[in-house]
């Protein structure tokens, strides 16, 4: 029978288990809720806007200068004199001569995207712009476009214009319709082609909600990221004005400003001016961006979309709907109205729309707001016009730039704010001159609205990027020291393109950027160019330490002149087979690797890992051996060999971390230990255990041996050694007429004298012992017992043996091999010949000094 105590204990256990499950479920629920509202990071941007803007940097320059980018309609679009009439009711005429236009929309490099020139002719230039700007946005995010191939990246594009299709489908062009016109001009294909060309497999669609299109797509992209339908998103919009038809239509609807200026919030507001452009932003979940070490430009905290429904007319704005969408976005972001400092308004500059928008903003942001905390208002449409499908993303990019530069740029054309709003009684202020907008104790937050004449409204809440973490890891001071060291060291700038002309154009952009930003850190410039761009066949490499040196070398390349530390070449169609070669003893020097240890985290981590393994095996710390020893100390074999091994192994790890992978490995004498470790013959721990034993036993041998390089063939040298068995032997065959002999010094001197009499050149080597000679034999038995305790594996990389000069497999995975390795000659020349026979044409020597090649 069970007792009451037992029953009570069982009940307590049940209750305890239930509580634990409830806690687990609550934790899971909180995590789910957090994911649903996670901030979305903007990590990259690309744009083409009026005023010659072809980058975010150029856009900020236009905004900061307070420039108006509106011009008269270019003749290549249409003959404005044939279509202009100041009377908006004149049939077939428009009542404005102006617009915001971007340059060279007819230029496109189709082969860059794998598109035939014939197909490109039938493609809407909007599709072409999207490809170019999306590529640039990824590079701006330091994400090489080729790296997203096959990824679940989403594409969300706002596009409404069909001017090019109208041109191609007019009766006079029908006989020129080909198989590409349909896909080239479908709005739906605009997003699909972007996904296709970049190899993206996430959600992909084009969207038309009129003027609000690119903010609605941003909203949908954020929701898709939170639902984990995609891990990266490209979102934005595009708009081109190629035909006069819509401008005529909008003139008839009394939407167009005759003077071609958006006078948003001004009493003289009388319509908007059409503009064109393309903008793309790159989005990630904030947690993913931080984990990847991305530079976060700003955050999307919340968003909302709604519809006007039955307003005063199909295209008449609805104040209540505008108010509701802004409130919903704030609620989704968890942001109070008084925390918002700036609104990038829809602000088209119409006499009807502006007061309605001001009224809805007033109802949300004025109650309870102190006069010391005004809500600033502005609209990018006053600079570049109304970009229609791309209007929202243009405002987003403006906002991000304003946060980065801590300044609200001037809102143009508002000399006398509209009398239809009681400005004096309200805390709303138009940014009529540049306004400082620095970081404070609370994050800077802004909102942006887009209201489509379709009735679809969108509002996005943007917050400044989080400050970099101030929590310092134990390694961080060392990294900062390394960064300071890197500031004065040589850096490598690598640029590439698909053609010589494109490479020159790219070099020109880098030169202009450096000229405009002479204080840029070369390490940042070079790092972004190397890791944030895809690499193509036409290549340029420049080595320099200062920004000005890079500028001069780029200028020389552009002008067709040569310069030191500059190489321009075309990469082969196939990547050449690469072999790592590891240097042997004799190349060491005090301080070797110090610069890399200070500036390269991978190298430093590997050296630190080796140092920890060596701690019980060596009486001097590795860092001291490498960076603080004397030449006399470092030249002692017991220290030389482990120091060389660790340096070369760290170099191999560093190169491989940069994507440089060997197709085969080989080493010279002690260098073969590194090659074997890289090839997986033994672990790093076993390699160092075996090598330090080798070095210690060699150091314990009597001194007095000698080595010399003989510049004659192996047969002639072998003949010279006749009669010296047990005293001298060939230690290395480095070339057809480069043979190293080793052994007793007296005997070696006799041989050298005899060769000198025959006018055969030689050079004695500075060594502590006679390596690879009979003088090594007293240590072999002890070494063999240590080698027997090591675990060996067949190499997973092609490995060329010192003993045979040929590829080796299971033979190297035995103690006997490494015993023979001490005594037998290094057949390095045969090793190189074997690699060449295996079609290796590229060799990378890893060591303190290049002595093998």
C-alpha positions, 0 to 999 in steps of 0.5 A, a space after each residue: 500500500 502507498 502511504 499519504 507521504 508517498 502520494 504527496 511526494 508524487 503529487 509534488 513531483 507532478 506539480 513541479 514537472 508541470 511548472 517546469 513545462 509551463 516555464 518552457 512553454 512561456 519561454 518558447 512563447 516569448 521567443 516566438 513573440 520576439 521573432 514576430 517583432 524583431 527589428 530588421 537591419 538595413 545593411 546595404 543600399 544602391 540608387 540611381 536618382 536625378 542630378 547624376 546620383 549613382 550611389 548613396 554617397 552622391 545622393 547625400 552630397 546632393 541632399 547636403 548641398 540643398 540641390 534641386 535636380 529638376 531639369 527640362 525634359 531631355 530631347 532624347 525622351 521627347 520633344 518638349 516643345 511639341 508636347 508643352 502647352 501652359 493650358 492643362 486642358 489643351 488636347 495632347 499637351 502637358 502643362 509642364 516642361 520639367 522632370 527629374 531624370 537620370 542619366 544614360 538609361 540607354 546604356 547597359 552591359 548585358 553580358 555582365 548579367 549573362 544576357 544576350 545583346 539581342 534580348 537586352 534590346 527588348 528589355 524594359 530599361 527598368 529591368 536593366 536598372 534593377 539588375 545594376 542597382 541590386 548588384 551595387 546594393 549588395 556590394 554596398 553591404 559588403 556581400 559579394 553578389 556571387 555569394 548569394 547564389 542559391 540562397 533563400 534571398 527574397 526580392 520585393 520590387 515596386 514597379 508601375 511604369 510601362 512606357 517601354 512596353 507601350 513603345 514596343 507594342 505601338 503599331 509601327 513596331 509590331 513587325 519588330 516584336 521578338 521572343 523577348 518582348 513579353 518577358 522583357 516588359 512584364 512587370 512581374 518578370 522585373 522581380 523574377 529576372 533579378 532572382 534568376 540572374 542572381 540565383 535567388 530562391 526566396 520569395 520574389 514578386 513585383 508590386 503595383 500600389 502606385 506611389 506607395 509601391 516601394 514602401 509596401 514592398 519594404 513592409 512585405 520584405 520585413 514580414 517575410 524576414 520575420 516569418 523566416 521565408 527568407 534570410 536576406 531581402 532585396 527591396 525597393 522600386 524603379 521608375 522611368 519616364 520614357 513616353 509623354 502619355 502619363 505626363 499628359 494624363 496627370 496634367 489633365 488631372 491637375 496634378 502637375 506643378 507648371 513650374 516643375 517644383 514640388 513645393 511641399 507644405 508651401 502656400 504656393 503648392 500647386 502640384 508635383 513634378 514627376 521624377 525617375 530613379 531606382 533604389 534598392 535596400 538590403 535587409 536582414 534580421 538584426 540578429 543575423 546581421 549582428 552575428 555576421 558582423 555586418 555594418 548596420 546602417 539603420 533599423 526598421 522597427 515597425 511598419 503598416 499598410 492600409 487602404 483609404 476605402 470609400 474616401 472622397 474620391 478614388 484618388 482623394 487622400 483619406 486623413 483618417 486612413 493616413 492617421 490609422 496607418 501611422 498609428 498602427 506602424 508605431 504600435 507594431 514598433 512599440 514606439 510612442 509618438 513623442 519618441 519620433 523626431 522626424 517624418 519624411 512625408 509623402 508630401 507631393 506638394 498638392 494643395 489638397 494632399 498636403 493639408 490632409 497629411 499635416 492634419 493626420 500628423 498633427 492628431 498623432 504627434 502634437 498631443 502632449 508634445 513639448 515645444 522643446 521636442 518639435 517634430 521635424 518634417 521634410 520631403 525628398 520630392 522637393 529635391 528630385 521630384 516624385 519618383 512614383 513607384 520608387 518614391 518611398 525607397 528614395 525617402 528611406 535612403 535619405 533617412 538612413 543617410 541623415 541618420 548616418 551623417 547626423 544631419 537633416 538636410 534642407 527641405 526645399 521650396 517652402 518659403 511660406 508654409 501653407 496657411 491651411 495649417 496652424 503652424 504657430 500653435 503646433 510643434 510641427 516644423 518644416 526643415 527649412 535649413 539644415 538641422 543637426 541631428 546627432 545621437 543622444 541619450 535615446 535612439 533617434 527615430 523617424 517615420 516615412 509615409 507613402 500614400 498611393 493614388 490607388 488608396 493604398 497607404 504605407 508607413 515605416 518606422 526607422 531607428 538609428 543603428 545600434 552603437 557598436 558594443 562597448 563590451 571589450 573581449 580580452 583580445 580586443 585591446 590586442 586587435 586595436 593595437 593590431 589595427 594601429 599597426 595595420 594603419 602604417 603597413 602595406 595593404 592590397 587593393 584588388 579590383 576586377 571587372 569583366 572588361 578592360 574598359 569596365 576596370 578603368 571605369 571602376 578604378 576611376 570611381 575608386 580614385 574619385 572616392 579616395 580624392 573625396 575621402 582622403 582620410 579613409 583607412 586603407 585597411 577598410 578600403 582594401 578589406 571591402 574591395 577584397 571581401 565585399 565584391 565579386 571578382 572577375 577576369 580583368 584584374 588590378 592589384 595595388 599595394 600601398 600603405 597610405 590612401 594618397 599612394 592608392 590614389 596616385 597608383 589608380 591615376 597612373 593605371 587610368 592614364 595607362 602609365 606604370 607604377 610601382 606595386 601595381 599589377 594589371 592582368 587577366 585571370 585565366 579561364 580556369 583557376 590554376 592548380 595551386 601547391 603550398 610549399 613550406 620552407 625549411 630551416 635557415 630562413 628564420 629571423 627574430 621578429 618573424 610574423 610579428 606584423 601578422 600577429 598584430 594585424 591578422 586574427 586568424 594568424 594570431 589565434 593559430 599562433 596562440 593555439 600552437 603556443 598552448 600546445 608547446 607550453 609543456 614541450 619547450 622552455 621558452 614561450 612561442 611568442 618570445 621565440 618568434 618576436 623577442 629572441 636573439 638571432 643566436 637563440 633562434 638559430 639553436 635547432 631546438 628552438 628553430 624547428 618549432 618556431 618555423 613550424 608554428 609560423 608556417 602552419 599559421 600562414 597556411 591557416 591564414 591563407 586558407 581562411 581567405 579562400 586560398 586552398 592548396 591542391 597539393 602540399 610539399 615541404 623542404 626538410 622540417 617544412 614537410 612536417 607542416 605539409 603533412 599536418 596540413 594534409 592531415 597525416 597527424 594532428 597539430 598536437 602530434 606534429 608539435 610533439 614529434 617535431 619538438 622531440 626531433 629538434 631536442 634530440 638534434 640539439 643534443 648531438 655533438 656539434 662540429 658538423 657542416 653543410 655546403 651547397 655544390 653547384 654541380 650535378 648530382 652524379 658529379 657530387 656523388 663521385 666526389 663523395 666516394 670514399 667518405 661513406 659514414 662521414 658525408 652524404 648528399 643532404 638535399 637535391 634542390 636543383 639540377 646543379 644545386 646539391 647540398 652535402 652534409 657531414 663531418 666538417 674536416 671531410 667536407 672541407 677536403 671535398 670542397 677543396 677538390 671541387 674548387 680545384 676543378 672550378 666547381 663553385 660551392 657555398 658553405 651553409 651556416 648551420 648548427 648541425 649536419 642535417 640529413 647526414 650520418 651524424 644524425 644516426 645516434 638520435 634515430 633510435 630514441 626518435 623512433 620510440 617517440 614516433 611510435 606513439 604518434 597517430 598517423 593517417 593517410 593524407 587527404 591532400 596530394 602530398 609530395 615526399 622529401 624521400 622520393 620526390 613523388 606523391 606519397 600515400 600510406 607510406 608517410 603514415 608510419 613511424 619508419 618514414 619519419 625516422 628515414 626523413 631525418 637521415 635521407 636526402 631531401 629530393 626537392 627538385 624531384 618534388 617540384 618536377 612531380 608537381 609540374 607533371 601533375 599540372 601545378 603551375 602556381 606555387 605559394 611558398 609559406 615561410 619567413 623568407 622566400 628561399 625555395 622558389 
